[in-house]
Amino acid sequence: MPDDEADETPAAPLRDPDARFLLANERTLLAWLRTAMALVAGGVAMMQFLPDVPLNSFVGLGLLVLGALCFLIGLTRYRSADAAMRANLLPPKGLSLEIVTLLLFVLAAALVVILMTQRATTI
């Protein structure tokens, strides 16, 4: 038997992990979806109920886009965590949490500036 065959290790077979981990992964996906729906609802509300606020479209569209992004991030993280658990590995960390947090901060800061500017001009 050649030496190179002895060094080969078979790929880890996919297995079913503990159901608690799979259910926790599903709850995490649902949290992402709930967050995404809240962002989309906030974007719609911003554009519908505050039409006289300057740049409301900027913040409203930003919330809509961020909500759509959260839908995709949630599904992607769910699938990668599921695959990692079945291969007996840790899920990859990724940067999605940092990106969403930063974008939400920027949108919230923009909204504060917009509303404070509007309030100052109406006084």
Secondary structure in CASP SS format (residue, H / E / C, confidence):
PFRMAT SS
TARGET T0000
AUTHOR 0000-0000-0000
METHOD secondary structure of the structure
MODEL  1
M C 1.00
P C 1.00
D H 1.00
D H 1.00
E H 1.00
A H 1.00
D H 1.00
E C 1.00
T C 1.00
P C 1.00
A C 1.00
A C 1.00
P C 1.00
L C 1.00
R C 1.00
D C 1.00
P C 1.00
D C 1.00
A H 1.00
R H 1.00
F H 1.00
L H 1.00
L H 1.00
A H 1.00
N H 1.00
E H 1.00
R H 1.00
T H 1.00
L H 1.00
L H 1.00
A H 1.00
W H 1.00
L H 1.00
R H 1.00
T H 1.00
A H 1.00
M H 1.00
A H 1.00
L H 1.00
V H 1.00
A H 1.00
G H 1.00
G H 1.00
V H 1.00
A H 1.00
M H 1.00
M H 1.00
Q H 1.00
F H 1.00
L C 1.00
P C 1.00
D C 1.00
V C 1.00
P C 1.00
L C 1.00
N H 1.00
S H 1.00
F H 1.00
V H 1.00
G H 1.00
L H 1.00
G H 1.00
L H 1.00
L H 1.00
V H 1.00
L H 1.00
G H 1.00
A H 1.00
L H 1.00
C H 1.00
F H 1.00
L H 1.00
I H 1.00
G H 1.00
L H 1.00
T H 1.00
R H 1.00
Y H 1.00
R H 1.00
S H 1.00
A H 1.00
D H 1.00
A H 1.00
A H 1.00
M H 1.00
R H 1.00
A C 1.00
N C 1.00
L C 1.00
L C 1.00
P C 1.00
P C 1.00
K C 1.00
G C 1.00
L C 1.00
S H 1.00
L H 1.00
E H 1.00
I H 1.00
V H 1.00
T H 1.00
L H 1.00
L H 1.00
L H 1.00
F H 1.00
V H 1.00
L H 1.00
A H 1.00
A H 1.00
A H 1.00
L H 1.00
V H 1.00
V H 1.00
I H 1.00
L H 1.00
M H 1.00
T H 1.00
Q H 1.00
R H 1.00
A H 1.00
T H 1.00
T H 1.00
I C 1.00
END
